[in-house]
Amino acid sequence: MPLKMGVATVTMNRPPVNSLNTEHLETLHRTFIRLENEKCRGMILTSSSPTVFSAGLDIREMYKPELEKARKFWRTLQDMWLKLYSSPYPTVAAINGHAPAGGCLLSLSCEYRVIVPKVRMGLNETQLGIVAPQWFQDCMRNAIGEREAEKALIAGRMFSSEEALKVGLVDEIAQNKEECIQKAEAFLASQANLPMLARKTVKLGFRHQTLSRLLTGREADTKIFIDYIFQPKVQKGLEMYLQSLSKKAA
Ligand SMILES: CC/C=C\C/C=C\C/C=C\CC/C=C/CC(=O)SCCNC(=O)CCNC(=O)[C@H](O)C(C)(C)COP(=O)(O)OP(=O)(O)OC[C@H]1O[C@@H](n2cnc3c(N)ncnc32)[C@H](O)[C@@H]1OP(=O)(O)O
């Protein structure tokens, strides 16, 4: 996590696809706490993979899990997201590859998004027979508005880079990762002279409702997740999806 002029670049590096397991989520959570403690001036979130930003939650954490491990997994995801979404420093996602589901959530939790061409992003949960939790949905709604979010979430739509720009899911398209980082740095530079306290107060004002909804209902949210994924038909769906992903690799 290099810090240049107080700006940190956090590069996710969990090959092959930066899927988010408990350990990776803990690492991200610790990183966001550290950046806050070190009074970081801005953060760029990106990936070391040339083709994938993040494949979202690690499906193996949800397939035939032990109950306590599944609970810990979900609570760690909540912790990581609460820290990122409420960060006092400005945040940019440099989306240098595909960003389905939880990968899309990570980028939606940043304040500004730059994407490279020819990749896909979106909350595709419906297509997998699972449901994007309320706070995932809220993040999408906050980015693209009620009507477009409803359509996208019901269909589990994956947007191309160009479609993402058109609907407002991302702010800019860059030609490659290098330009993506340059544009991310330019956004952070544009924020640098704003009074930090006023800036973060306005940001939290906009995000307060979405944050409170999870903060006041964390246990209920965890229970919904557990009850949902332990259903036999959901487990069967996850099994088939995992098989289809590894067949593709074979
Ligand atoms: C109102 C609310 C009410 C109720 C809510 C109720 C309940 C909530 C319950 C559940 C919610 C759960 C939320 C989940 C959110 C998620 O994030 S689910 C994850 C969704 N992710 C995906 O669908 C992405 C799947 N992956 C891909 O599409 C491709 O892998 C990708 C385009 C990212 C990259 O393609 P490519 O480079 O070709 O790589 P491969 O497909 O060949 O994959 C390489 C290996 O990686 C494995 N893999 C891929 N993705 C995942 C993953 N997400 N988890 C685990 N493993 C993954 C893949 O199997 C390959 O492995 P192998 O090499 O075969 O061992």
The ligand as a Tripos MOL2 file, in Angstrom:
@<TRIPOS>MOLECULE
LIG
   65    67     1     0     0
SMALL
NO_CHARGES

@<TRIPOS>ATOM
      1 C1        -33.5260   -7.5510    0.3280 C.3       1 LIG1
      2 C2        -32.5640   -8.6100    0.5440 C.3       1 LIG1
      3 C3        -33.2230   -9.8480    0.9230 C.2       1 LIG1
      4 C4        -32.6500  -10.9730    1.0540 C.2       1 LIG1
      5 C5        -31.2000  -11.1940    0.8820 C.3       1 LIG1
      6 C6        -31.0420  -12.5950    1.1460 C.2       1 LIG1
      7 C7        -29.9560  -13.2300    1.1890 C.2       1 LIG1
      8 C8        -28.6060  -12.7890    0.8730 C.3       1 LIG1
      9 C9        -27.8800  -14.0180    0.5390 C.2       1 LIG1
     10 C10       -26.8510  -14.0730   -0.1770 C.2       1 LIG1
     11 C11       -26.1910  -12.8970   -0.7490 C.3       1 LIG1
     12 C12       -24.8440  -13.2950   -1.1940 C.3       1 LIG1
     13 C13       -24.2130  -12.2100   -1.9710 C.2       1 LIG1
     14 C14       -23.2650  -12.5220   -2.8360 C.2       1 LIG1
     15 C15       -22.5510  -11.5230   -3.6270 C.3       1 LIG1
     16 C16       -21.4170  -12.1130   -4.4400 C.2       1 LIG1
     17 O1        -20.4310  -11.4530   -4.6030 O.2       1 LIG1
     18 S1        -21.5850  -13.6770   -5.0740 S.3       1 LIG1
     19 C17       -20.2330  -13.8800   -6.1740 C.3       1 LIG1
     20 C18       -20.6650  -13.5360   -7.5470 C.3       1 LIG1
     21 N1        -19.5420  -13.5890   -8.4530 N.am      1 LIG1
     22 C19       -19.6570  -13.9870   -9.6830 C.2       1 LIG1
     23 O2        -20.7180  -14.3580  -10.1550 O.2       1 LIG1
     24 C20       -18.4020  -13.9990  -10.4920 C.3       1 LIG1
     25 C21       -18.0680  -15.3510  -10.9750 C.3       1 LIG1
     26 N2        -16.8380  -15.3490  -11.7350 N.am      1 LIG1
     27 C22       -16.7690  -14.9270  -13.0110 C.2       1 LIG1
     28 O3        -17.7260  -14.5050  -13.6130 O.2       1 LIG1
     29 C23       -15.4370  -15.0350  -13.6580 C.3       1 LIG1
     30 O4        -14.6190  -15.8400  -12.8450 O.3       1 LIG1
     31 C24       -14.7240  -13.6740  -13.8790 C.3       1 LIG1
     32 C25       -15.4380  -12.8940  -15.0030 C.3       1 LIG1
     33 C26       -14.6760  -12.8470  -12.6000 C.3       1 LIG1
     34 C27       -13.2570  -13.9430  -14.3270 C.3       1 LIG1
     35 O5        -13.2640  -14.8020  -15.4350 O.3       1 LIG1
     36 P1        -11.9260  -15.5820  -15.8300 P.3       1 LIG1
     37 O6        -10.7800  -14.6790  -15.7710 O.co2     1 LIG1
     38 O7        -12.2310  -16.2780  -17.1130 O.co2     1 LIG1
     39 O8        -11.6860  -16.6050  -14.6250 O.3       1 LIG1
     40 P2        -12.4180  -17.9990  -14.3810 P.3       1 LIG1
     41 O9        -13.8950  -17.8560  -14.5170 O.co2     1 LIG1
     42 O10       -11.7620  -19.0530  -15.2000 O.co2     1 LIG1
     43 O11       -12.1280  -18.2420  -12.8200 O.3       1 LIG1
     44 C28       -10.8170  -18.5940  -12.3730 C.3       1 LIG1
     45 C29       -10.9780  -19.4030  -11.1100 C.3       1 LIG1
     46 O12       -11.6060  -18.6060  -10.1100 O.3       1 LIG1
     47 C30       -12.7790  -19.2560   -9.6260 C.3       1 LIG1
     48 N3        -13.7780  -18.2260   -9.2830 N.ar      1 LIG1
     49 C31       -14.2640  -17.2780  -10.0670 C.ar      1 LIG1
     50 N4        -15.1200  -16.4940   -9.4050 N.ar      1 LIG1
     51 C32       -15.1900  -16.9850   -8.1570 C.ar      1 LIG1
     52 C33       -15.9040  -16.5930   -6.9820 C.ar      1 LIG1
     53 N5        -16.7100  -15.5290   -6.9430 N.pl3     1 LIG1
     54 N6        -15.7400  -17.3230   -5.8760 N.ar      1 LIG1
     55 C34       -14.9190  -18.3930   -5.8590 C.ar      1 LIG1
     56 N7        -14.2100  -18.8160   -6.9360 N.ar      1 LIG1
     57 C35       -14.3420  -18.1040   -8.0690 C.ar      1 LIG1
     58 C36       -13.2140  -20.1500  -10.7640 C.3       1 LIG1
     59 O13       -14.0150  -21.1970  -10.2910 O.3       1 LIG1
     60 C37       -11.8740  -20.6240  -11.2730 C.3       1 LIG1
     61 O14       -11.4160  -21.6080  -10.3560 O.3       1 LIG1
     62 P3        -10.6100  -22.8840  -10.8570 P.3       1 LIG1
     63 O15        -9.4290  -22.3530  -11.5920 O.co2     1 LIG1
     64 O16       -11.5400  -23.6630  -11.7200 O.co2     1 LIG1
     65 O17       -10.2640  -23.6170   -9.5910 O.co2     1 LIG1
@<TRIPOS>BOND
     1     1     2 1
     2     2     3 1
     3     3     4 2
     4     4     5 1
     5     5     6 1
     6     6     7 2
     7     7     8 1
     8     8     9 1
     9     9    10 2
    10    10    11 1
    11    11    12 1
    12    12    13 1
    13    13    14 2
    14    14    15 1
    15    15    16 1
    16    16    17 2
    17    16    18 1
    18    18    19 1
    19    19    20 1
    20    20    21 1
    21    21    22 1
    22    22    23 2
    23    22    24 1
    24    24    25 1
    25    25    26 1
    26    26    27 1
    27    27    28 2
    28    27    29 1
    29    29    30 1
    30    29    31 1
    31    31    32 1
    32    31    33 1
    33    31    34 1
    34    34    35 1
    35    35    36 1
    36    36    37 2
    37    36    38 1
    38    36    39 1
    39    39    40 1
    40    40    41 2
    41    40    42 1
    42    40    43 1
    43    43    44 1
    44    44    45 1
    45    45    46 1
    46    45    60 1
    47    46    47 1
    48    47    48 1
    49    47    58 1
    50    48    49 ar
    51    48    57 ar
    52    49    50 ar
    53    50    51 ar
    54    51    52 ar
    55    51    57 ar
    56    52    53 1
    57    52    54 ar
    58    54    55 ar
    59    55    56 ar
    60    56    57 ar
    61    58    59 1
    62    58    60 1
    63    60    61 1
    64    61    62 1
    65    62    63 2
    66    62    64 1
    67    62    65 1
@<TRIPOS>SUBSTRUCTURE
     1 LIG1         1 GROUP 0 **** ****
